[in-house]
Amino acid sequence: MASMNTTHDGSIPADIPQHDNADDARRLNTDNAPISPGEIAVGVVIGRASEYFDFFVYAIASVLVFPSLFFPFEGRLEGTLYAFVIFSFAFIARPIGTVLSMAIQRRFGREAKLTIALFLLGSTTAGIAFLPPYSDLGVNAIIILSLLRIGQGLALGGSWDGLPSLLALNAPQDKRGWYAMLGQLGAPVGFFIAAGLFWYLISTLDNLDFMDWGWRYPFYVAFAINVVALFARLRLISTNEYSRLLEERELQPVSVSEMTHSQGRNVIIGALAALASYALFHLVTVFPLSWINLYSPRSVTGFLLTEMGGVFLMAGGVVASGIIADRIGRRRTLGTLATLIALFSAFVPMLLNGGDTGQDAFILIGFTLLGLSYGQAAGAVTANFPAKFRYTGAALTSDLAWLVGAGFAPLVALGVSAKFGLAYVGLYLLSGAVCSLAALSLNRALDIKN
């Protein structure tokens, strides 16, 4: 088994001879326009930023809009919990979308798969914008919202294009950590735009206008952004160079049955290795917004500004993670950050109960740790796979990491904090850090054994 400390995305370690990437590009160039790592990186960032924007638009609306519009018959807490239940549906559907999309790609090609996935993602997101509230449709509004959320999950599963894997495999040998983090920059970019839109709308509209039509605008924008992302990514994957590079690197889908039978252990280890980062992801973005909205006199707009400030620290952490991983290795980086996240979990109750100053510290420290850990999380879920299974393995392990680590985090955190106190949120985060450390230790032990 390959060590997570040596390669990203399962690529060949640096001490084993490889084809020179520049020579590969020249040999593969049929249109005098070889694809460079920089061009691939642009496609990765644009694609991921569009997906995360959709993701955070829905997440913020689940806190600020959906409880009142779709669950007016419940209290504020119960309505938010119900909204978080529907929020989790996308993470449940995501692995299913991956399985279906791999079958579509084997039959019709990756361009068809990506077009279908991004069209589904954009249309379901825009569909939410047109959805009448419970007062007009009754329970049917909740059913339709649930179906649209499931559609988003299926689309996200189908949007895997292999660009992050290709980027890692074509990166300079001593810069693999740096190139691994580029795709992760889509998260802070997407969150900043989504939070900024909601902040602007809440600040400039009265509550009636915002709840009537203002909240719908970010969902319209999401559809437009998906169109731009579609053309940016299709521009790359439709070229002969891209197709041949994928074939050279064996980045092709395999059947899920073959994948799980041959690589089941690696799927589990890969999904758990970055669990601390994925658990922290929603505990500093979605959950605190819901907690402030329900239990703090602090204004939502002010807190959104704090989170937007935290996003800059997250982006800086993502960039720094690439430098750190290239110096000390990915496995050590992830293990160190999991330990720091475990320590941070002990301070969750004190910070969130510490007034504006404590809450700001929670956001700023949490976003910094998130950037440092999430910057290398993608490598953790793919580094163990042989070349044949890398394409499908990267998608499935990422899906499972999101499902186990992040899909239910807002629901669990808000539920346990409301019933038992914020200390249990810290325990939830601690459990994710412990799982990450255990998975990394197991991977190291298996690597030594092999």
C-alpha positions as a LaTeX table, in Angstrom:
\begin{tabular}{lrrr}
\hline
Residue & $x$ (\AA) & $y$ (\AA) & $z$ (\AA) \\
\hline
Met1 & 0.00 & 0.00 & 0.00 \\
Ala2 & 1.35 & 3.42 & $-0.87$ \\
Ser3 & 2.01 & 5.80 & 1.97 \\
Met4 & $-0.02$ & 8.98 & 2.17 \\
Asn5 & 3.21 & 10.72 & 3.04 \\
Thr6 & 4.84 & 10.06 & $-0.26$ \\
Thr7 & 2.34 & 10.78 & $-2.99$ \\
His8 & $-0.92$ & 12.53 & $-3.73$ \\
Asp9 & $-3.75$ & 10.74 & $-5.46$ \\
Gly10 & $-1.82$ & 7.49 & $-5.60$ \\
Ser11 & 0.89 & 8.81 & $-7.89$ \\
Ile12 & 4.29 & 7.11 & $-8.16$ \\
Pro13 & 6.69 & 8.17 & $-5.36$ \\
Ala14 & 9.40 & 10.65 & $-6.19$ \\
Asp15 & 12.21 & 8.13 & $-5.83$ \\
Ile16 & 10.83 & 5.95 & $-8.64$ \\
Pro17 & 11.68 & 7.08 & $-12.20$ \\
Gln18 & 8.78 & 8.71 & $-14.05$ \\
His19 & 8.23 & 10.20 & $-17.46$ \\
Asp20 & 9.10 & 13.85 & $-17.56$ \\
Asn21 & 5.82 & 15.80 & $-17.49$ \\
Ala22 & 6.99 & 18.32 & $-20.09$ \\
Asp23 & 7.98 & 15.48 & $-22.45$ \\
Asp24 & 4.60 & 13.83 & $-21.87$ \\
Ala25 & 2.82 & 17.03 & $-22.81$ \\
Arg26 & 4.88 & 17.46 & $-25.98$ \\
Arg27 & 4.23 & 13.89 & $-27.05$ \\
Leu28 & 0.52 & 14.24 & $-26.39$ \\
Asn29 & 0.13 & 17.58 & $-28.11$ \\
Thr30 & $-1.97$ & 17.22 & $-31.23$ \\
Asp31 & $-3.25$ & 20.79 & $-31.46$ \\
Asn32 & $-0.04$ & 22.67 & $-30.50$ \\
Ala33 & $-1.71$ & 23.51 & $-27.16$ \\
Pro34 & $-0.51$ & 21.10 & $-24.49$ \\
Ile35 & $-2.35$ & 21.21 & $-21.17$ \\
Ser36 & $-0.14$ & 22.57 & $-18.40$ \\
Pro37 & $-0.68$ & 22.04 & $-14.66$ \\
Gly38 & $-1.63$ & 25.71 & $-14.45$ \\
Glu39 & $-4.45$ & 25.28 & $-16.96$ \\
Ile40 & $-5.71$ & 22.20 & $-15.14$ \\
Ala41 & $-5.56$ & 24.13 & $-11.87$ \\
Val42 & $-7.80$ & 26.88 & $-13.30$ \\
Gly43 & $-10.38$ & 24.28 & $-14.30$ \\
Val44 & $-10.21$ & 22.66 & $-10.87$ \\
Val45 & $-10.69$ & 25.93 & $-8.96$ \\
Ile46 & $-13.55$ & 27.14 & $-11.19$ \\
Gly47 & $-15.33$ & 23.81 & $-11.01$ \\
Arg48 & $-14.98$ & 23.42 & $-7.26$ \\
Ala49 & $-15.88$ & 27.05 & $-6.52$ \\
Ser50 & $-19.16$ & 26.68 & $-8.44$ \\
Glu51 & $-20.05$ & 23.50 & $-6.57$ \\
Tyr52 & $-19.23$ & 25.01 & $-3.18$ \\
Phe53 & $-21.23$ & 28.14 & $-3.99$ \\
Asp54 & $-24.31$ & 25.96 & $-4.62$ \\
Phe55 & $-23.51$ & 24.07 & $-1.47$ \\
Phe56 & $-23.25$ & 27.12 & 0.79 \\
Val57 & $-26.23$ & 28.93 & $-0.71$ \\
Tyr58 & $-28.37$ & 25.99 & 0.33 \\
Ala59 & $-26.65$ & 25.68 & 3.72 \\
Ile60 & $-27.20$ & 29.35 & 4.64 \\
Ala61 & $-30.80$ & 29.23 & 3.44 \\
Ser62 & $-31.34$ & 26.14 & 5.63 \\
Val63 & $-30.60$ & 28.35 & 8.64 \\
Leu64 & $-32.11$ & 31.69 & 7.68 \\
Val65 & $-35.02$ & 30.87 & 5.35 \\
Phe66 & $-36.24$ & 27.29 & 5.17 \\
Pro67 & $-37.38$ & 26.87 & 8.81 \\
Ser68 & $-39.88$ & 29.72 & 8.43 \\
Leu69 & $-40.94$ & 29.04 & 4.84 \\
Phe70 & $-41.28$ & 25.26 & 4.88 \\
Phe71 & $-41.78$ & 24.43 & 8.57 \\
Pro72 & $-43.90$ & 27.30 & 9.93 \\
Phe73 & $-45.89$ & 24.81 & 12.01 \\
Glu74 & $-42.84$ & 24.12 & 14.19 \\
Gly75 & $-40.78$ & 26.21 & 16.56 \\
Arg76 & $-37.56$ & 27.86 & 15.37 \\
Leu77 & $-35.33$ & 25.09 & 16.74 \\
Glu78 & $-37.44$ & 22.24 & 15.42 \\
Gly79 & $-37.83$ & 23.94 & 12.03 \\
Thr80 & $-34.06$ & 24.35 & 11.74 \\
Leu81 & $-33.49$ & 20.70 & 12.69 \\
Tyr82 & $-35.97$ & 19.60 & 10.01 \\
Ala83 & $-34.19$ & 21.83 & 7.49 \\
Phe84 & $-30.89$ & 20.18 & 8.44 \\
Val85 & $-32.45$ & 16.75 & 7.90 \\
Ile86 & $-33.23$ & 17.72 & 4.30 \\
Phe87 & $-29.76$ & 19.30 & 4.07 \\
Ser88 & $-28.26$ & 15.85 & 4.73 \\
Phe89 & $-30.15$ & 14.24 & 1.83 \\
Ala90 & $-27.60$ & 15.49 & $-0.70$ \\
Phe91 & $-24.79$ & 13.72 & 1.12 \\
Ile92 & $-26.75$ & 10.47 & 1.19 \\
Ala93 & $-27.48$ & 10.77 & $-2.54$ \\
Arg94 & $-23.96$ & 11.76 & $-3.53$ \\
Pro95 & $-22.40$ & 8.24 & $-3.58$ \\
Ile96 & $-25.41$ & 7.02 & $-5.56$ \\
Gly97 & $-24.79$ & 9.82 & $-8.05$ \\
Thr98 & $-21.18$ & 8.73 & $-8.37$ \\
Val99 & $-22.17$ & 5.13 & $-9.11$ \\
Leu100 & $-24.74$ & 6.18 & $-11.73$ \\
Ser101 & $-22.42$ & 8.71 & $-13.35$ \\
Met102 & $-19.60$ & 6.19 & $-13.70$ \\
Ala103 & $-21.98$ & 3.96 & $-15.64$ \\
Ile104 & $-22.99$ & 6.91 & $-17.83$ \\
Gln105 & $-19.35$ & 7.76 & $-18.50$ \\
Arg106 & $-18.49$ & 4.20 & $-19.52$ \\
Arg107 & $-21.39$ & 4.20 & $-21.99$ \\
Phe108 & $-21.54$ & 7.77 & $-23.30$ \\
Gly109 & $-18.25$ & 9.45 & $-22.35$ \\
Arg110 & $-17.09$ & 11.92 & $-19.73$ \\
Glu111 & $-18.37$ & 14.99 & $-21.61$ \\
Ala112 & $-21.93$ & 13.65 & $-21.52$ \\
Lys113 & $-21.60$ & 12.71 & $-17.86$ \\
Leu114 & $-20.31$ & 16.11 & $-16.80$ \\
Thr115 & $-22.90$ & 17.98 & $-18.88$ \\
Ile116 & $-25.75$ & 15.97 & $-17.34$ \\
Ala117 & $-24.38$ & 16.42 & $-13.82$ \\
Leu118 & $-23.86$ & 20.17 & $-14.02$ \\
Phe119 & $-27.18$ & 20.72 & $-15.78$ \\
Leu120 & $-28.88$ & 18.74 & $-13.00$ \\
Leu121 & $-27.02$ & 20.69 & $-10.35$ \\
Gly122 & $-27.94$ & 24.04 & $-11.88$ \\
Ser123 & $-31.57$ & 23.15 & $-12.58$ \\
Thr124 & $-32.24$ & 21.71 & $-9.12$ \\
Thr125 & $-30.62$ & 24.75 & $-7.51$ \\
Ala126 & $-32.66$ & 27.13 & $-9.67$ \\
Gly127 & $-35.73$ & 24.97 & $-9.01$ \\
Ile128 & $-35.44$ & 25.75 & $-5.31$ \\
Ala129 & $-35.56$ & 29.44 & $-6.19$ \\
Phe130 & $-38.99$ & 29.00 & $-7.79$ \\
Leu131 & $-40.41$ & 26.73 & $-5.09$ \\
Pro132 & $-43.55$ & 28.10 & $-3.37$ \\
Pro133 & $-43.58$ & 27.96 & 0.45 \\
Tyr134 & $-45.56$ & 25.66 & 2.73 \\
Ser135 & $-48.33$ & 28.25 & 2.98 \\
Asp136 & $-49.07$ & 27.73 & $-0.73$ \\
Leu137 & $-48.36$ & 24.03 & $-1.33$ \\
Gly138 & $-48.56$ & 22.50 & 2.12 \\
Val139 & $-46.60$ & 19.31 & 2.64 \\
Asn140 & $-45.94$ & 19.08 & $-1.10$ \\
Ala141 & $-43.51$ & 22.00 & $-0.75$ \\
Ile142 & $-41.45$ & 19.95 & 1.72 \\
Ile143 & $-41.54$ & 16.90 & $-0.57$ \\
Ile144 & $-40.42$ & 18.93 & $-3.59$ \\
Leu145 & $-37.66$ & 20.60 & $-1.60$ \\
Ser146 & $-36.44$ & 17.16 & $-0.52$ \\
Leu147 & $-36.43$ & 15.87 & $-4.09$ \\
Leu148 & $-34.55$ & 18.91 & $-5.34$ \\
Arg149 & $-31.99$ & 18.45 & $-2.58$ \\
Ile150 & $-31.56$ & 14.80 & $-3.54$ \\
Gly151 & $-31.07$ & 15.97 & $-7.12$ \\
Gln152 & $-28.29$ & 18.27 & $-5.98$ \\
Gly153 & $-26.58$ & 15.33 & $-4.30$ \\
Leu154 & $-26.87$ & 13.12 & $-7.37$ \\
Ala155 & $-25.43$ & 15.94 & $-9.47$ \\
Leu156 & $-22.50$ & 16.51 & $-7.13$ \\
Gly157 & $-21.70$ & 12.81 & $-7.30$ \\
Gly158 & $-21.74$ & 12.97 & $-11.08$ \\
Ser159 & $-19.63$ & 16.12 & $-11.35$ \\
Trp160 & $-16.34$ & 14.30 & $-10.67$ \\
Asp161 & $-14.16$ & 15.00 & $-13.71$ \\
Gly162 & $-10.78$ & 13.65 & $-12.60$ \\
Leu163 & $-9.15$ & 17.07 & $-12.87$ \\
Pro164 & $-7.75$ & 17.06 & $-9.30$ \\
Ser165 & $-6.20$ & 13.63 & $-9.88$ \\
Leu166 & $-4.75$ & 14.71 & $-13.21$ \\
Leu167 & $-3.42$ & 17.89 & $-11.65$ \\
Ala168 & $-1.66$ & 15.97 & $-8.90$ \\
Leu169 & $-0.14$ & 13.45 & $-11.29$ \\
Asn170 & 1.19 & 16.15 & $-13.62$ \\
Ala171 & 2.51 & 18.41 & $-10.88$ \\
Pro172 & 6.26 & 18.74 & $-10.27$ \\
Gln173 & 7.45 & 16.04 & $-7.91$ \\
Asp174 & 8.44 & 18.47 & $-5.16$ \\
Lys175 & 5.21 & 20.50 & $-5.45$ \\
Arg176 & 2.55 & 17.83 & $-5.09$ \\
Gly177 & 1.24 & 19.25 & $-1.82$ \\
Trp178 & 1.07 & 22.70 & $-3.39$ \\
Tyr179 & $-0.94$ & 21.53 & $-6.38$ \\
Ala180 & $-3.11$ & 19.31 & $-4.19$ \\
Met181 & $-4.38$ & 22.33 & $-2.28$ \\
Leu182 & $-5.39$ & 24.35 & $-5.36$ \\
Gly183 & $-8.70$ & 22.59 & $-5.84$ \\
Gln184 & $-9.51$ & 23.06 & $-2.15$ \\
Leu185 & $-9.46$ & 26.84 & $-2.65$ \\
Gly186 & $-12.89$ & 26.45 & $-4.22$ \\
Ala187 & $-14.38$ & 26.07 & $-0.73$ \\
Pro188 & $-13.43$ & 29.49 & 0.68 \\
Val189 & $-14.20$ & 31.17 & $-2.65$ \\
Gly190 & $-17.66$ & 29.60 & $-2.81$ \\
Phe191 & $-18.44$ & 30.37 & 0.83 \\
Phe192 & $-17.32$ & 33.99 & 0.57 \\
Ile193 & $-19.53$ & 34.67 & $-2.45$ \\
Ala194 & $-22.54$ & 32.89 & $-0.94$ \\
Ala195 & $-22.20$ & 34.55 & 2.47 \\
Gly196 & $-21.57$ & 37.92 & 0.83 \\
Leu197 & $-24.74$ & 37.69 & $-1.23$ \\
Phe198 & $-26.88$ & 36.82 & 1.78 \\
Trp199 & $-25.23$ & 39.55 & 3.85 \\
Tyr200 & $-25.97$ & 42.13 & 1.18 \\
Leu201 & $-29.58$ & 41.03 & 0.72 \\
Ile202 & $-30.33$ & 40.91 & 4.44 \\
Ser203 & $-28.68$ & 44.31 & 4.95 \\
Thr204 & $-30.51$ & 46.10 & 2.13 \\
Leu205 & $-33.97$ & 44.48 & 2.16 \\
Asp206 & $-36.60$ & 44.54 & 4.85 \\
Asn207 & $-37.47$ & 41.16 & 6.33 \\
Leu208 & $-40.71$ & 40.77 & 4.36 \\
Asp209 & $-39.02$ & 41.36 & 1.01 \\
Phe210 & $-36.10$ & 39.11 & 1.90 \\
Met211 & $-38.36$ & 36.23 & 2.94 \\
Asp212 & $-40.63$ & 36.76 & $-0.07$ \\
Trp213 & $-38.14$ & 37.00 & $-2.93$ \\
Gly214 & $-34.71$ & 38.21 & $-1.77$ \\
Trp215 & $-33.49$ & 34.79 & $-0.60$ \\
Arg216 & $-34.23$ & 33.35 & $-4.04$ \\
Tyr217 & $-31.68$ & 35.53 & $-5.83$ \\
Pro218 & $-28.57$ & 33.53 & $-4.77$ \\
Phe219 & $-30.16$ & 30.40 & $-6.19$ \\
Tyr220 & $-30.64$ & 32.15 & $-9.55$ \\
Val221 & $-27.00$ & 33.23 & $-9.45$ \\
Ala222 & $-25.95$ & 29.64 & $-8.77$ \\
Phe223 & $-27.45$ & 28.51 & $-12.05$ \\
Ala224 & $-25.54$ & 31.19 & $-13.99$ \\
Ile225 & $-22.27$ & 30.28 & $-12.26$ \\
Asn226 & $-22.81$ & 26.63 & $-13.16$ \\
Val227 & $-23.11$ & 27.56 & $-16.84$ \\
Val228 & $-19.73$ & 29.32 & $-16.69$ \\
Ala229 & $-18.18$ & 26.38 & $-14.83$ \\
Leu230 & $-19.62$ & 23.93 & $-17.36$ \\
Phe231 & $-17.95$ & 25.63 & $-20.32$ \\
Ala232 & $-14.67$ & 26.11 & $-18.43$ \\
Arg233 & $-14.45$ & 22.42 & $-17.62$ \\
Leu234 & $-15.75$ & 21.16 & $-20.95$ \\
Arg235 & $-13.10$ & 23.28 & $-22.65$ \\
Leu236 & $-10.49$ & 21.08 & $-20.99$ \\
Ile237 & $-12.06$ & 17.65 & $-21.04$ \\
Ser238 & $-13.13$ & 17.88 & $-24.69$ \\
Thr239 & $-9.52$ & 18.25 & $-25.92$ \\
Asn240 & $-7.50$ & 15.35 & $-27.26$ \\
Glu241 & $-4.68$ & 16.18 & $-24.85$ \\
Tyr242 & $-6.90$ & 15.84 & $-21.82$ \\
Ser243 & $-8.38$ & 12.54 & $-22.98$ \\
Arg244 & $-4.98$ & 11.07 & $-23.75$ \\
Leu245 & $-3.53$ & 12.30 & $-20.47$ \\
Leu246 & $-6.34$ & 10.56 & $-18.62$ \\
Glu247 & $-5.69$ & 7.37 & $-20.54$ \\
Glu248 & $-1.95$ & 7.59 & $-19.92$ \\
Arg249 & $-2.57$ & 7.97 & $-16.19$ \\
Glu250 & $-5.27$ & 5.24 & $-16.23$ \\
Leu251 & $-7.84$ & 7.72 & $-14.90$ \\
Gln252 & $-10.84$ & 5.79 & $-16.12$ \\
Pro253 & $-13.94$ & 4.57 & $-14.25$ \\
Val254 & $-14.18$ & 0.99 & $-13.01$ \\
Ser255 & $-17.26$ & $-0.83$ & $-11.78$ \\
Val256 & $-18.15$ & $-0.16$ & $-8.17$ \\
Ser257 & $-18.36$ & $-3.88$ & $-7.40$ \\
Glu258 & $-14.79$ & $-4.38$ & $-8.60$ \\
Met259 & $-13.74$ & $-1.27$ & $-6.71$ \\
Thr260 & $-15.20$ & $-2.33$ & $-3.36$ \\
His261 & $-14.05$ & $-5.94$ & $-3.71$ \\
Ser262 & $-10.46$ & $-5.00$ & $-4.49$ \\
Gln263 & $-10.06$ & $-1.72$ & $-2.63$ \\
Gly264 & $-12.66$ & $-1.77$ & 0.14 \\
Arg265 & $-10.05$ & $-1.36$ & 2.87 \\
Asn266 & $-8.50$ & 1.64 & 1.15 \\
Val267 & $-11.92$ & 3.23 & 0.67 \\
Ile268 & $-12.60$ & 3.03 & 4.42 \\
Ile269 & $-9.15$ & 4.25 & 5.44 \\
Gly270 & $-9.25$ & 7.05 & 2.91 \\
Ala271 & $-12.68$ & 8.23 & 4.04 \\
Leu272 & $-11.73$ & 8.23 & 7.73 \\
Ala273 & $-8.27$ & 9.76 & 7.33 \\
Ala274 & $-9.64$ & 13.27 & 6.74 \\
Leu275 & $-12.69$ & 12.93 & 8.99 \\
Ala276 & $-11.47$ & 15.61 & 11.42 \\
Ser277 & $-11.34$ & 18.14 & 8.60 \\
Tyr278 & $-14.76$ & 17.24 & 7.21 \\
Ala279 & $-16.38$ & 17.33 & 10.66 \\
Leu280 & $-14.82$ & 20.72 & 11.37 \\
Phe281 & $-16.03$ & 21.96 & 7.98 \\
His282 & $-19.68$ & 22.31 & 9.02 \\
Leu283 & $-18.98$ & 23.04 & 12.66 \\
Val284 & $-17.40$ & 26.39 & 11.74 \\
Thr285 & $-19.54$ & 27.29 & 8.71 \\
Val286 & $-23.14$ & 26.09 & 9.11 \\
Phe287 & $-23.65$ & 25.11 & 12.75 \\
Pro288 & $-22.48$ & 28.36 & 14.43 \\
Leu289 & $-24.71$ & 30.41 & 12.14 \\
Ser290 & $-27.70$ & 28.36 & 13.31 \\
Trp291 & $-26.66$ & 28.59 & 16.95 \\
Ile292 & $-26.20$ & 32.38 & 16.77 \\
Asn293 & $-29.52$ & 32.75 & 14.96 \\
Leu294 & $-31.37$ & 30.80 & 17.66 \\
Tyr295 & $-29.59$ & 31.56 & 20.91 \\
Ser296 & $-27.57$ & 34.77 & 20.60 \\
Pro297 & $-28.72$ & 38.41 & 20.53 \\
Arg298 & $-26.00$ & 39.03 & 17.99 \\
Ser299 & $-27.12$ & 40.12 & 14.50 \\
Val300 & $-26.91$ & 37.58 & 11.71 \\
Thr301 & $-25.38$ & 40.12 & 9.34 \\
Gly302 & $-22.59$ & 40.89 & 11.79 \\
Phe303 & $-21.86$ & 37.22 & 12.27 \\
Leu304 & $-21.82$ & 36.63 & 8.51 \\
Leu305 & $-19.18$ & 39.35 & 8.23 \\
Thr306 & $-17.11$ & 37.55 & 10.87 \\
Glu307 & $-17.39$ & 34.31 & 8.93 \\
Met308 & $-16.40$ & 36.10 & 5.74 \\
Gly309 & $-13.31$ & 37.37 & 7.55 \\
Gly310 & $-12.61$ & 33.83 & 8.71 \\
Val311 & $-12.76$ & 32.67 & 5.11 \\
Phe312 & $-9.64$ & 34.71 & 4.32 \\
Leu313 & $-7.82$ & 32.87 & 7.09 \\
Met314 & $-9.13$ & 29.61 & 5.69 \\
Ala315 & $-7.81$ & 30.47 & 2.22 \\
Gly316 & $-4.44$ & 31.37 & 3.74 \\
Gly317 & $-4.45$ & 28.07 & 5.62 \\
Val318 & $-5.19$ & 26.14 & 2.44 \\
Val319 & $-2.25$ & 27.77 & 0.69 \\
Ala320 & 0.04 & 27.22 & 3.68 \\
Ser321 & $-0.96$ & 23.56 & 3.82 \\
Gly322 & 0.60 & 23.02 & 0.39 \\
Ile323 & 3.92 & 24.45 & 1.54 \\
Ile324 & 3.86 & 22.49 & 4.80 \\
Ala325 & 2.89 & 19.19 & 3.15 \\
Asp326 & 5.72 & 19.50 & 0.62 \\
Arg327 & 8.18 & 19.94 & 3.48 \\
Ile328 & 7.03 & 17.43 & 6.11 \\
Gly329 & 4.69 & 15.13 & 4.15 \\
Arg330 & 0.94 & 14.80 & 3.84 \\
Arg331 & 0.39 & 12.14 & 6.47 \\
Arg332 & 2.30 & 14.08 & 9.12 \\
Thr333 & 0.46 & 17.27 & 8.15 \\
Leu334 & $-2.94$ & 15.62 & 8.49 \\
Gly335 & $-1.98$ & 13.93 & 11.75 \\
Thr336 & $-0.71$ & 17.17 & 13.26 \\
Leu337 & $-3.85$ & 19.03 & 12.25 \\
Ala338 & $-6.10$ & 16.27 & 13.58 \\
Thr339 & $-4.32$ & 16.62 & 16.93 \\
Leu340 & $-4.79$ & 20.40 & 16.90 \\
Ile341 & $-8.48$ & 19.97 & 16.02 \\
Ala342 & $-8.82$ & 17.58 & 18.97 \\
Leu343 & $-7.33$ & 20.24 & 21.25 \\
Phe344 & $-9.59$ & 22.89 & 19.71 \\
Ser345 & $-12.67$ & 20.74 & 20.46 \\
Ala346 & $-12.09$ & 21.22 & 24.21 \\
Phe347 & $-12.60$ & 24.98 & 23.86 \\
Val348 & $-15.82$ & 24.89 & 21.81 \\
Pro349 & $-18.21$ & 25.49 & 24.77 \\
Met350 & $-16.09$ & 28.25 & 26.30 \\
Leu351 & $-15.70$ & 30.14 & 23.02 \\
Leu352 & $-19.29$ & 29.93 & 21.81 \\
Asn353 & $-20.53$ & 30.94 & 25.27 \\
Gly354 & $-17.92$ & 33.71 & 25.48 \\
Gly355 & $-19.93$ & 36.51 & 23.93 \\
Asp356 & $-18.92$ & 38.29 & 20.74 \\
Thr357 & $-15.20$ & 38.00 & 21.51 \\
Gly358 & $-15.34$ & 34.26 & 22.18 \\
Gln359 & $-17.52$ & 33.60 & 19.16 \\
Asp360 & $-15.20$ & 35.60 & 16.91 \\
Ala361 & $-12.24$ & 33.63 & 18.26 \\
Phe362 & $-14.09$ & 30.37 & 17.59 \\
Ile363 & $-14.69$ & 31.37 & 13.98 \\
Leu364 & $-11.21$ & 32.73 & 13.29 \\
Ile365 & $-9.33$ & 29.85 & 14.92 \\
Gly366 & $-11.70$ & 27.29 & 13.49 \\
Phe367 & $-11.43$ & 28.60 & 9.94 \\
Thr368 & $-7.63$ & 28.69 & 10.20 \\
Leu369 & $-7.48$ & 25.06 & 11.33 \\
Leu370 & $-10.00$ & 24.14 & 8.65 \\
Gly371 & $-7.88$ & 25.67 & 5.91 \\
Leu372 & $-4.72$ & 23.95 & 7.08 \\
Ser373 & $-6.38$ & 20.54 & 7.33 \\
Tyr374 & $-8.80$ & 20.74 & 4.41 \\
Gly375 & $-6.05$ & 21.92 & 2.08 \\
Gln376 & $-4.62$ & 18.38 & 2.02 \\
Ala377 & $-7.83$ & 16.42 & 2.68 \\
Ala378 & $-8.29$ & 15.50 & $-0.99$ \\
Gly379 & $-4.93$ & 13.73 & $-1.03$ \\
Ala380 & $-5.85$ & 11.69 & 2.01 \\
Val381 & $-8.75$ & 10.00 & 0.27 \\
Thr382 & $-6.89$ & 9.01 & $-2.88$ \\
Ala383 & $-3.26$ & 8.29 & $-2.10$ \\
Asn384 & $-3.63$ & 4.58 & $-1.39$ \\
Phe385 & $-5.17$ & 3.51 & $-4.68$ \\
Pro386 & $-3.36$ & 1.77 & $-7.54$ \\
Ala387 & $-3.60$ & 3.58 & $-10.86$ \\
Lys388 & $-6.48$ & 1.47 & $-12.16$ \\
Phe389 & $-8.74$ & 2.37 & $-9.23$ \\
Arg390 & $-7.64$ & 5.96 & $-8.66$ \\
Tyr391 & $-10.38$ & 7.67 & $-10.68$ \\
Thr392 & $-13.32$ & 5.86 & $-9.09$ \\
Gly393 & $-11.64$ & 5.56 & $-5.70$ \\
Ala394 & $-11.06$ & 9.31 & $-5.43$ \\
Ala395 & $-14.73$ & 10.02 & $-6.07$ \\
Leu396 & $-16.17$ & 7.34 & $-3.76$ \\
Thr397 & $-13.92$ & 7.98 & $-0.80$ \\
Ser398 & $-14.59$ & 11.71 & $-1.02$ \\
Asp399 & $-18.33$ & 11.02 & $-1.10$ \\
Leu400 & $-18.09$ & 8.79 & 1.97 \\
Ala401 & $-15.91$ & 11.29 & 3.84 \\
Trp402 & $-18.52$ & 13.99 & 3.24 \\
Leu403 & $-21.33$ & 11.67 & 4.27 \\
Val404 & $-19.75$ & 10.37 & 7.48 \\
Gly405 & $-17.90$ & 13.51 & 8.52 \\
Ala406 & $-20.01$ & 16.43 & 7.34 \\
Gly407 & $-23.44$ & 15.37 & 6.11 \\
Phe408 & $-25.09$ & 15.16 & 9.53 \\
Ala409 & $-22.76$ & 17.51 & 11.42 \\
Pro410 & $-25.11$ & 20.55 & 11.56 \\
Leu411 & $-28.06$ & 18.37 & 12.56 \\
Val412 & $-26.15$ & 16.50 & 15.27 \\
Ala413 & $-24.34$ & 19.57 & 16.60 \\
Leu414 & $-27.48$ & 21.70 & 16.88 \\
Gly415 & $-29.54$ & 18.83 & 18.30 \\
Val416 & $-27.08$ & 17.83 & 21.01 \\
Ser417 & $-26.20$ & 21.42 & 21.92 \\
Ala418 & $-29.89$ & 22.28 & 22.35 \\
Lys419 & $-30.59$ & 19.23 & 24.52 \\
Phe420 & $-27.33$ & 18.57 & 26.36 \\
Gly421 & $-25.13$ & 21.65 & 25.91 \\
Leu422 & $-22.24$ & 22.82 & 23.77 \\
Ala423 & $-19.79$ & 20.43 & 25.42 \\
Tyr424 & $-21.26$ & 17.64 & 23.32 \\
Val425 & $-20.44$ & 19.56 & 20.15 \\
Gly426 & $-16.83$ & 19.46 & 21.29 \\
Leu427 & $-17.12$ & 15.69 & 21.86 \\
Tyr428 & $-18.54$ & 15.27 & 18.36 \\
Leu429 & $-15.58$ & 17.12 & 16.87 \\
Leu430 & $-13.18$ & 15.16 & 19.07 \\
Ser431 & $-14.60$ & 11.89 & 17.74 \\
Gly432 & $-13.80$ & 12.98 & 14.20 \\
Ala433 & $-10.23$ & 13.84 & 15.16 \\
Val434 & $-9.77$ & 10.47 & 16.90 \\
Cys435 & $-11.06$ & 8.62 & 13.81 \\
Ser436 & $-8.61$ & 10.53 & 11.62 \\
Leu437 & $-5.67$ & 9.73 & 13.86 \\
Ala438 & $-6.68$ & 6.07 & 14.03 \\
Ala439 & $-7.00$ & 5.82 & 10.24 \\
Leu440 & $-3.66$ & 7.51 & 9.66 \\
Ser441 & $-1.98$ & 5.22 & 12.20 \\
Leu442 & $-3.54$ & 2.16 & 10.58 \\
Asn443 & $-2.41$ & 3.31 & 7.16 \\
Arg444 & 1.13 & 3.77 & 8.43 \\
Ala445 & 1.12 & 0.34 & 10.10 \\
Leu446 & $-0.13$ & $-1.35$ & 6.93 \\
Asp447 & 2.44 & 0.54 & 4.88 \\
Ile448 & 5.24 & $-0.69$ & 7.13 \\
Lys449 & 3.86 & $-4.25$ & 7.04 \\
Asn450 & 3.69 & $-4.21$ & 3.25 \\
\hline
\end{tabular}
